[in-house]
Amino acid sequence: MVLEPVCCLSCNSTNVVKNGKSDEGKQRYRCRNNGCTRRSFIRECSYRGYLPEVKQQISDMAVNGSGIRDTARVLKISPTTVIEALKKRSSPRTGELLVSCNRWKLHRRLR
């Protein structure tokens, strides 16, 4: 039998304990590091929209002019996930959040 150490996704600490199961039956873990920003996590996400690679692709497609529906269709995720990921991204120059409107290609500053 081989034991595989479980590391926290945020702080890479191995001070992790089991913390029940999710609704889909996947094992949930809890980080015991006090300085960690994420307390509970699942190692393998079943929804692709949670993956950091997909969030990066959302940003890249938005910069290249793809709309929300196009991005959702290509990446096989929900349009709501695309909108939320774009809201959380900030403009590198001003630090303001920019939301792209799919139909009119307008940018609105959020405060």
C-alpha positions as CSV (number, residue, x, y, z in Angstrom):
1,M,0.0,0.0,0.0
2,V,1.3,3.4,-1.0
3,L,0.3,6.5,1.0
4,E,0.1,9.7,-1.1
5,P,0.6,12.9,0.9
6,V,-2.2,15.5,0.5
7,C,-1.1,19.1,0.2
8,C,-3.2,22.2,0.6
9,L,-4.0,23.9,-2.7
10,S,-3.3,27.4,-1.3
11,C,-0.4,27.1,1.1
12,N,1.1,23.7,0.0
13,S,1.1,22.6,3.7
14,T,0.9,18.8,4.4
15,N,-0.9,19.6,7.7
16,V,-4.3,18.4,6.2
17,V,-7.0,16.2,7.7
18,K,-10.1,14.5,6.1
19,N,-13.3,16.6,6.5
20,G,-16.2,14.5,5.3
21,K,-17.5,14.0,1.8
22,S,-19.1,16.3,-0.8
23,D,-22.5,15.9,-2.3
24,E,-21.0,14.0,-5.2
25,G,-19.2,11.6,-2.8
26,K,-15.7,13.1,-3.2
27,Q,-13.4,13.3,-0.2
28,R,-13.2,16.8,1.3
29,Y,-10.0,17.9,3.2
30,R,-9.4,20.7,5.7
31,C,-6.1,22.6,6.1
32,R,-5.0,23.0,9.7
33,N,-2.5,25.8,8.9
34,N,-3.8,29.0,10.7
35,G,-2.3,31.3,8.0
36,C,-4.0,29.5,5.1
37,T,-6.7,31.4,3.1
38,R,-8.6,28.3,2.1
39,R,-9.8,26.0,4.9
40,S,-11.7,23.3,3.1
41,F,-11.0,21.9,-0.4
42,I,-11.5,18.9,-2.7
43,R,-8.5,17.6,-4.7
44,E,-10.3,16.8,-8.0
45,C,-13.0,19.2,-9.0
46,S,-15.8,17.8,-11.2
47,Y,-16.7,21.1,-12.8
48,R,-14.1,22.5,-15.2
49,G,-15.0,26.1,-14.4
50,Y,-13.1,25.9,-11.0
51,L,-9.8,25.1,-12.6
52,P,-7.2,27.9,-12.7
53,E,-6.3,26.9,-16.3
54,V,-9.8,27.6,-17.4
55,K,-10.0,30.9,-15.6
56,Q,-6.8,31.9,-17.4
57,Q,-8.4,30.9,-20.8
58,I,-11.4,33.0,-19.9
59,S,-9.2,36.1,-19.5
60,D,-7.2,35.4,-22.6
61,M,-10.4,35.0,-24.7
62,A,-11.9,38.2,-23.3
63,V,-8.7,40.2,-24.2
64,N,-8.9,38.8,-27.7
65,G,-12.5,40.0,-28.1
66,S,-14.5,36.8,-27.6
67,G,-18.0,37.3,-26.1
68,I,-19.3,35.7,-23.0
69,R,-21.5,33.1,-24.8
70,D,-18.7,32.2,-27.2
71,T,-16.3,31.7,-24.4
72,A,-18.8,29.5,-22.5
73,R,-19.5,27.4,-25.5
74,V,-15.8,26.8,-26.4
75,L,-14.8,26.0,-22.8
76,K,-17.9,24.0,-22.1
77,I,-18.8,26.0,-19.0
78,S,-21.7,28.2,-17.9
79,P,-22.0,31.8,-19.0
80,T,-22.5,32.7,-15.4
81,T,-19.1,31.3,-14.6
82,V,-17.5,33.4,-17.4
83,I,-19.1,36.6,-16.1
84,E,-18.0,35.9,-12.5
85,A,-14.5,35.1,-13.5
86,L,-14.3,38.4,-15.5
87,K,-15.7,40.4,-12.6
88,K,-13.0,39.0,-10.3
89,R,-10.2,40.0,-12.8
90,S,-8.9,43.5,-12.3
91,S,-7.3,45.9,-14.9
92,P,-3.5,45.7,-14.5
93,R,-3.1,49.4,-15.1
94,T,-5.7,51.1,-13.0
95,G,-6.7,48.3,-10.6
96,E,-10.4,48.8,-11.5
97,L,-12.6,45.9,-12.4
98,L,-13.8,45.8,-16.0
99,V,-16.8,43.9,-17.2
100,S,-17.2,43.3,-21.0
101,C,-20.7,43.4,-22.4
102,N,-21.1,40.6,-24.9
103,R,-23.4,42.4,-27.4
104,W,-22.1,45.9,-27.6
105,K,-18.4,45.4,-26.6
106,L,-18.6,48.1,-24.0
107,H,-16.6,48.3,-20.9
108,R,-18.1,49.5,-17.6
109,R,-16.0,50.4,-14.6
110,L,-17.2,48.9,-11.3
111,R,-16.5,50.4,-8.0
